[in-house]
């Protein structure tokens, strides 16, 4: 499997295991002589630094997010960040008929490695977010669920100073570092959203 792109299995758990393997391979290759891999990868705390749009060529897309997060305090790592803002959709349905693509840039040696990891979910886009970023789903989308169905019509989905746990239950360990995420959501050949975030992972304290 290429570390920069992958043909991924349909199972979400298997897919995220593939992500972890790719990250670990890259991290091992970048290890500094004299440092063991245990100092670079393991249980982690993730936090967001900036949330923005990645619309192509400044072309407006129907689904946007406008979020800001409180400052993460490294001296109080168990204190959750809080987010305020919204996800808004003008047209189109976000559900399991949607596809989702994730592009991750990784920071290494004081520069960005763009498109370091590229992963495609050909279907079940809504469920992928629900199962793998449950903290975000819980605070922004879940309260507008109808009978537990992962489907959201155009509208405004808000969070107001909501505590958010940026844990990824299917990925218990990750390399520590700085990442830039682009999450693209669409249906058939139509791109409906491109959400971007800058984030970091640090070792999880006991």
C-alpha positions, 0 to 999 in steps of 0.5 A, a space after each residue: 500500500 502506498 503511504 500517499 494514497 490507498 485503495 481502501 476497504 469498505 469497512 470503516 475499522 479496516 480503513 482507519 487501521 490502514 490509515 494508522 499503518 500508513 502514518 506509522 510507516 511514514 513516521 518510522 522513516 522519519 525517526 531521528 537517530 537515537 530516538 525510539 518509535 515509542 517517543 513519536 507514536 502512541 495514545 494521544 490527545 488531539 486538538 484543533 487550532 484553526 478551522 476554515 474552508 478550502 473551496 477550489 478557486 474561491 468557488 462557493 460550495 453549498 455546505 460550509 463550516 464556520 467554527 472557532 475553538 478555545 485555546 488548548 491549555 497544555 498544562 490542563 490536557 484533560 480540559 476539553 476545548 470548546 467550539 462555537 459556530 455552525 455547519 450550514 448547508 444551502 442545498 443538497 442532502 448530507 447522508 450515507 449517499 454522500 462520499 467523503 475524501 480526506 487529504 492530510 498534510 503532515 508537518 515534518 522538518 519545518 515544512 509541510 508534506 502536502 497530500 501525505 495521506 489521501 483516503 477515499 470513502 466512496 459511500 456512507 459519508 455521514 456514518 463515517 463522521 458519526 462513527 469516527 469523529 463522535 465528539 464533533 457529530 455529538 455537538 454539531 449534528 446529533 441534536 438534529 437527527 430524526 429517529 437516529 438516521 444519519 441524514 441532514 437536510 440543508 440548514 444551520 447546525 450550531 454549537 455554542 461554547 460546546 465541549 468537544 472531545 477530539 478522540 477517534 475511537 477507531 484509531 487509538 494511537 497516532 504519530 505526534 505532530 502537526 497536521 492539516 486536514 481537508 475533508 471533501 464531501 460530495 454526491 455523485 460528481 458534485 462537490 458540496 463541501 471542502 472543510 479544512 482544519 489545522 490540528 495537533 496530536 500530543 502524548 496522552 497523559 495518565 
